[in-house]
Amino acid sequence: MENFGTSFQETDLVDINKLIDQLNDYLSARRGLLPLIGIGLIILNFILQLFPIGDLWLVRSNLFLHLGLVVALIGFLLIKPLQ
């Protein structure tokens, strides 16, 4: 079977697997890190809402609130599997 111009090779998969393994090892030792980062992003969004710096898109869109919520939920979902 021919490779039709894709530059994605087997060595790239090995690198991605190593990265995922390292990330898994790091997060399994620090299971509460992702929820804490998420809560920190939510608090950052709250502070930006209290003291708006101009008319920034980040403040109007509540980007840090939504990003923090997603990161915290993923962190809570991964606590049990990473044990």
C-alpha positions as CSV (number, residue, x, y, z in Angstrom):
1,M,0.0,0.0,0.0
2,E,1.4,3.4,-1.0
3,N,1.8,6.3,1.2
4,F,0.0,9.1,-0.7
5,G,2.0,12.1,0.4
6,T,1.4,11.9,4.1
7,S,4.4,12.8,6.2
8,F,3.1,10.9,9.3
9,Q,5.5,8.0,9.8
10,E,5.9,5.2,12.3
11,T,8.6,7.1,14.1
12,D,6.0,9.9,14.8
13,L,3.8,7.3,16.5
14,V,6.7,6.2,18.7
15,D,7.3,9.8,19.8
16,I,3.6,10.3,20.5
17,N,3.5,7.1,22.6
18,K,6.5,8.2,24.6
19,L,4.9,11.6,25.2
20,I,1.7,10.0,26.4
21,D,3.6,7.6,28.7
22,Q,5.6,10.4,30.2
23,L,2.4,12.5,30.7
24,N,0.7,9.5,32.3
25,D,3.6,8.9,34.7
26,Y,3.7,12.6,35.6
27,L,-0.1,13.0,36.2
28,S,-0.4,9.7,38.1
29,A,1.9,11.0,40.7
30,R,0.0,14.3,40.9
31,R,-3.6,13.3,40.5
32,G,-5.0,16.6,41.8
33,L,-3.0,18.8,39.5
34,L,-5.5,19.1,36.7
35,P,-8.4,20.1,38.9
36,L,-6.2,22.7,40.7
37,I,-5.2,24.2,37.3
38,G,-8.8,24.3,36.3
39,I,-9.9,26.0,39.5
40,G,-7.0,28.5,39.1
41,L,-8.2,29.3,35.6
42,I,-11.7,29.9,36.9
43,I,-10.4,32.2,39.6
44,L,-8.3,34.0,37.0
45,N,-11.5,34.6,35.0
46,F,-13.3,35.9,38.0
47,I,-10.5,38.4,38.7
48,L,-10.5,39.5,35.1
49,Q,-14.3,40.1,35.4
50,L,-13.8,42.2,38.5
51,F,-11.0,44.3,37.1
52,P,-11.4,44.4,33.4
53,I,-8.4,45.5,31.4
54,G,-9.9,47.4,28.5
55,D,-12.3,45.6,26.2
56,L,-10.3,42.4,25.7
57,W,-11.8,39.4,23.9
58,L,-10.6,37.2,26.7
59,V,-12.7,39.0,29.2
60,R,-15.8,39.2,27.1
61,S,-15.8,35.6,26.0
62,N,-15.0,34.1,29.5
63,L,-12.4,32.0,27.9
64,F,-10.6,31.1,31.1
65,L,-13.9,30.1,32.7
66,H,-14.7,27.7,30.0
67,L,-11.1,26.4,29.7
68,G,-10.9,26.0,33.4
69,L,-14.1,24.1,33.6
70,V,-13.0,21.6,30.9
71,V,-9.6,21.1,32.4
72,A,-11.1,20.6,35.9
73,L,-13.7,18.1,34.6
74,I,-11.1,16.1,32.7
75,G,-8.9,16.1,35.8
76,F,-11.7,14.8,38.0
77,L,-12.5,12.1,35.4
78,L,-8.9,11.0,35.2
79,I,-8.3,10.8,39.0
80,K,-9.6,7.2,39.2
81,P,-8.0,5.7,36.1
82,L,-4.5,7.2,36.9
83,Q,-4.3,5.3,40.3
